[in-house]
């Protein structure tokens, strides 16, 4: 079903108004073998009413190489604006509702959202799916745009409303399991290769002409900045691993852009480059390294300016 450029206030495009409020919508057409077919008006005031379209007859006969969308918003075409600096524009804008309680008692919501997508499509009878996604941002092919900067997704963390003084956290993106439960892995019989909350794979980039890129990266983080009337108790961090180990299969570098070894520490100023400490008494200032022949390990310790070493069992 293709919805084309619906404009509020233009009854000819299918919106039905009563007392100045839209109470129904008539989807004026959806693709049916290249023909636009009308869908009866639906009553928005009746929550049991929905737009019900049988897609079976529409999909039959379509080539497997043809993309199909159950609902497609066709917002293409030129939108003419006045000259000058134009404020931020979006093709679709969803405005969040405000929930209020009916009586004098307080209503507590476990969670709310402006939009929800329950899961990605399921494989039915005699169907296998190589990958599925709840939300695909960007075209699989032909996703070039001509703006100065382009974001696959732009997420602006929420602030705090005046008068509400019980906030404990503000998080831009939160990946977690079901509230109060665990994610069910079903009766899986083979080993899962990966189980990741977030995976970034930037892929391969090619160009029609010579293009130089100064700083390519799969992920880049900048620490929060404390503005007026805001105090950070601890150091502002660009990255915080709260628990578990961290693994780096490639090279790691600090304050340098070109690694020479697997682990490069660089400091351009006359300050300490690396510090090793421990919360336990008598444990700080020691380091274990593998011997060059790979046959054992050596522990290096420091005490009052004296560095000593001894052979130890490798961890």
C-alpha positions in Angstrom: 0.0 0.0 0.0 1.5 3.3 -1.1 0.5 6.5 0.7 1.3 9.6 -1.4 1.9 13.1 0.0 -1.0 13.4 2.4 -1.5 17.0 3.4 -3.6 18.0 6.5 -6.5 20.2 5.6 -7.0 19.1 2.0 -10.1 16.9 2.0 -9.6 15.9 -1.6 -6.6 13.9 -0.4 -8.7 11.7 1.8 -8.8 13.3 5.3 -12.3 13.5 6.9 -12.8 16.4 9.3 -15.5 16.9 12.0 -15.5 20.1 14.1 -12.1 21.0 13.0 -10.6 17.6 14.0 -9.6 14.8 11.7 -11.8 11.8 12.6 -11.2 9.6 9.6 -8.7 9.0 6.8 -9.3 7.6 3.4 -6.2 6.1 1.9 -6.8 7.3 -1.6 -4.8 4.6 -3.3 -2.4 1.7 -3.1 -0.6 -0.1 -5.8 -2.4 -3.1 -7.2 -0.6 -4.3 -10.2 0.2 -0.7 -11.2 -3.4 0.5 -10.5 -4.5 2.7 -7.6 -7.3 1.2 -5.7 -9.4 3.1 -3.1 -9.6 1.9 0.5 -12.7 2.9 2.5 -12.5 5.7 5.0 -11.6 4.5 8.5 -12.9 6.0 11.7 -10.1 7.2 13.9 -12.4 7.6 16.9 -13.1 3.9 17.0 -10.1 2.1 18.4 -11.3 -1.3 17.1 -11.3 0.0 13.5 -8.2 -0.6 11.4 -7.2 -0.4 7.7 -7.5 -4.0 6.6 -6.0 -4.8 3.2 -5.6 -8.4 1.9 -2.2 -8.4 0.3 -2.3 -11.9 -1.0 -3.7 -11.0 -4.4 -1.4 -8.1 -4.7 1.8 -10.1 -4.0 1.0 -13.0 -6.2 2.9 -12.9 -9.5 5.4 -10.3 -8.4 9.0 -11.2 -9.3 11.3 -12.2 -6.5 13.7 -9.4 -7.6 11.0 -6.7 -7.0 11.0 -5.1 -3.5 7.6 -5.0 -1.8 6.4 -2.9 1.1 3.1 -3.4 2.8 2.9 0.3 3.4 5.0 2.8 1.5 5.0 6.5 2.1 5.9 8.1 -1.2 7.2 11.6 -0.2 9.3 12.1 -3.2 9.1 15.1 -5.5 10.3 18.7 -5.2 9.3 20.8 -2.2 9.8 24.5 -3.0 11.1 26.8 -0.2 11.7 30.5 0.1 15.3 31.6 -0.3 17.5 32.0 2.7 18.4 29.8 5.7 15.6 27.2 6.2 15.1 25.7 9.7 15.3 22.0 10.2 12.7 20.1 8.1 11.6 16.5 8.4 9.3 14.5 6.0 7.4 12.8 8.8 6.9 14.3 12.2 5.5 12.3 15.1 4.5 14.5 18.1 4.5 12.8 21.5 1.3 12.6 23.5 0.8 13.7 27.1 -0.7 11.2 29.5 -2.9 12.4 32.3 -4.8 10.6 35.1 -8.6 10.5 35.2 -9.1 10.9 39.0 -7.2 12.3 41.9 -4.9 9.3 42.4 -1.6 8.9 40.6 -1.1 6.6 37.5 2.3 5.1 37.2 3.4 3.9 33.8 6.0 1.1 33.6 7.1 2.5 30.2 5.8 4.6 27.4 7.0 5.3 23.9 6.1 7.5 20.9 6.4 4.5 18.5 6.9 0.8 18.9 8.0 -1.9 16.5 7.5 -5.3 18.1 9.9 -7.5 16.1 11.3 -8.2 12.6 9.3 -10.3 10.2 8.9 -14.0 10.9 9.6 -16.9 8.5 6.5 -18.9 7.7 6.0 -22.2 6.0 8.8 -23.2 3.5 10.6 -19.8 4.1 14.1 -19.1 5.4 15.3 -15.6 6.1 19.1 -14.8 6.0 18.7 -11.6 8.1 15.8 -9.6 9.5 15.7 -6.2 11.1 13.1 -4.3 13.2 14.2 -1.0 11.6 16.3 -0.5 8.4 17.7 3.0 8.1 19.1 3.7 4.7 18.6 2.0 1.3 20.3 -1.3 0.7 21.4 0.1 -2.7 21.5 3.6 -4.1 21.7 5.4 -0.7 23.8 8.3 -1.9 22.7 11.8 -0.7 24.1 15.3 -1.6 24.2 17.0 1.8 27.4 18.3 3.4 26.9 15.9 6.4 24.7 12.9 6.5 23.7 10.8 9.6 22.3 7.3 9.4 20.5 8.2 12.6 20.6 11.4 14.7 19.7 10.9 18.3 19.3 13.8 20.7 19.2 12.8 24.4 16.2 14.1 26.3 16.6 16.8 28.8 14.7 17.2 32.1 11.5 19.1 32.5 11.3 21.9 35.0 9.4 20.8 38.1 10.4 17.1 37.9 13.3 16.6 40.3 13.5 12.8 40.7 15.4 11.9 37.5 18.3 9.4 37.9 19.5 9.0 34.3 19.4 10.3 30.8 20.6 7.8 28.1 20.8 8.5 24.4 20.6 4.8 23.3 19.8 1.9 25.6 20.1 -1.7 24.6 18.7 -4.2 27.1 16.7 -7.4 27.5 13.0 -7.6 28.3 12.2 -5.7 31.5 12.1 -8.1 34.5 13.0 -11.1 32.4 15.5 -12.6 29.9 15.8 -13.0 26.2 14.6 -16.4 25.1 16.9 -18.2 22.7 14.4 -20.9 22.0 15.5 -24.5 21.5 18.7 -23.5 19.5 20.8 -26.6 18.8 23.9 -25.0 17.1 26.4 -22.6 18.7 25.7 -18.9 18.3 28.7 -17.3 16.8 27.9 -13.8 18.0 25.7 -12.3 20.7 26.3 -8.6 20.7 24.3 -5.7 22.0 25.8 -3.4 19.4 27.9 -4.3 16.4 29.4 -1.8 14.0 30.6 -3.1 10.6 31.3 -0.1 8.3 31.9 -2.2 5.2 33.9 -1.2 2.2 33.9 2.3 0.7 34.6 3.0 -3.0 34.4 6.1 -5.1 34.2 7.2 -8.8 37.2 9.5 -8.3 40.1 9.8 -5.9 38.7 10.5 -2.4 40.9 11.0 0.7 39.5 10.3 4.2 41.4 11.7 7.1 39.9 9.8 10.1 38.0 6.6 9.2 36.5 4.8 12.2 33.8 2.3 13.0 32.9 4.3 16.2 33.9 7.6 17.6 33.0 8.9 21.1 33.3 12.4 22.6 32.9 13.0 26.4 30.0 15.1 27.8 30.8 18.7 28.5 29.6 20.4 31.7 27.9 23.6 30.9 26.4 26.3 33.2 25.1 25.1 36.6 26.3 21.5 35.9 29.0 19.8 37.9 30.4 16.4 37.0 31.5 14.5 40.2 33.8 12.1 38.3 35.9 12.4 35.2 33.8 12.9 32.0 34.4 9.8 29.9 34.2 9.2 26.2 33.8 5.5 26.8 33.0 3.5 29.9 33.0 -0.3 30.1 31.0 -0.8 33.3 31.6 -4.6 33.6 33.2 -7.5 31.8 36.4 -7.7 29.9 37.3 -5.6 26.9 38.7 -7.2 23.8 40.7 -5.6 21.0 41.7 -7.8 18.0 43.4 -5.0 16.2 46.0 -2.5 17.2 45.4 -0.1 20.1 46.8 3.4 20.3 46.6 6.3 22.7 47.3 9.9 21.5 48.7 8.9 18.1 47.1 8.3 14.7 49.4 5.7 13.3 50.2 2.6 15.4 53.7 1.1 15.2 53.1 -1.8 17.5 50.0 -3.6 18.8 49.8 -1.2 21.7 51.1 2.3 21.3 51.2 5.0 24.1 52.2 8.5 23.0 52.4 11.6 25.0 53.5 14.9 23.4 53.9 16.8 26.8 56.3 16.3 29.7 53.8 14.4 31.9 53.4 10.8 32.9 52.5 8.6 30.0 51.2 5.5 31.9 50.3 4.8 35.5 49.7 1.4 37.1 48.1 1.3 40.5 46.0 -1.1 42.6 43.5 -0.7 45.4 45.2 -3.6 47.3 48.1 -2.9 49.6 51.4 -4.1 48.1 49.9 -4.9 44.7 50.6 -1.7 42.7 53.5 -1.1 40.4 53.8 -4.7 39.1 53.5 -6.0 35.5 53.7 -9.5 34.0 55.0 -9.9 30.5 55.6 -13.0 28.4 59.2 -14.0 27.8 60.5 -13.5 24.2 60.9 -17.2 23.7 57.3 -17.8 24.8 58.4 -20.4 27.3 57.4 -18.5 30.5 56.6 -15.1 32.0 58.5 -12.4 33.9 57.0 -10.2 36.6 58.4 -6.7 36.8 58.0 -4.7 40.1 59.0 -1.3 41.3 59.7 -0.2 44.9 61.2 3.2 45.9 62.7 3.8 42.5 64.2 0.2 42.2 62.9 -2.0 39.4 63.3 -5.8 39.9 62.1 -8.8 38.0 61.6 -12.5 38.6 60.2 -15.6 36.8 56.6 -16.3 37.5 53.9 -18.7 36.3 52.1 -17.1 33.3 48.5 -16.1 34.1 
